[in-house]
Amino acid sequence: MGARGPKATPAPILKMRGTFRRDRHSDDVQIELGTPDCPTDLLSSESQGVWNQVVPMLEIMGVLAKIDGNALARYCELWVRWWKAAHHIRENGDTYCVYEVGPDGKERVRRLYDRPEVATVKALAVELRAIEGSFGMSPSARSQIRLPEKTERTSPEQKRKERFFNA
């Protein structure tokens, strides 16, 4: 049986919300915050554009770590695939007709089908929503985050120095 309940919320997000409790999160793994390198050999040029758009926003939020590169690459690729499928639907409609020739020799609509891109858009939207929630990028996840003031945005090393010298 798998773990029960909702997934644990990362400590940086809890700190932004103002709900971080050291007694509950003292065993959190310490990771190196910072910008992961963009895997240019893995991502298409469109995906790199999404990367360049999303990464600065995540840096400002303070939830980005070097280890997040693979998840971000996956998000960028999925987003481009979703956009292409959604664009195809926008241009061609979400259904198509299959015609048959009737006994009178006239062509008529036999059946109306959903385009395959409709299912692709739906499936990719579910995957994107999960990744966006992990990074606090969805509207519901973002509503729970309180961005720190600019004066509070200091590096972890700076915070350690301040604690040491102010103790």
C-alpha positions, 0 to 999 in steps of 0.5 A: 500500500502506498503512502496516504494523504496528500504529498508533502509540501516542500519547505521553501513553499511552506516558508513562503506561505508562512506555515513552516514549522521547524518541529515538523520539518527539521529532517528536510533534506538540504539541497543547493538552491540555484538555477539548473543548467538548461539541457540544450542537447535535450530540449528543442528550441521551442522548449528552450524558449519556455525554459528561458521564460519559466526559470526566472519566475521560479528563481524569484519565487525561491523554489528552484534548486539545481536538482530541478533541471530534469523536472523543468526539462520535462515540463518544457517539452510537455508544454510545447507538445501541448501548445502544438496540439492545442494550436492544431485544434484551434486551426482545424477544429476539435472534430472531423467528419467521416462521409459516406455515399448514400444509395441516392449517390449523394455524399452525407456525414456518416459520423463525427469524430474527435480529433486525436489531438483532443485526447493529447491536449487533455492528457498533457494538461493533466501532466502539466498540472501536476508539474505546475503544482509541484513548482507552485505554478498553478493558480491554486498552488500560487494562492497559497504562496506569499512571496517574501519581500525583496529584503528577505530574499537572501541566499542561504549562505547569507542567512547562515552568516546573519544567524551566526553574527547575530547570535 
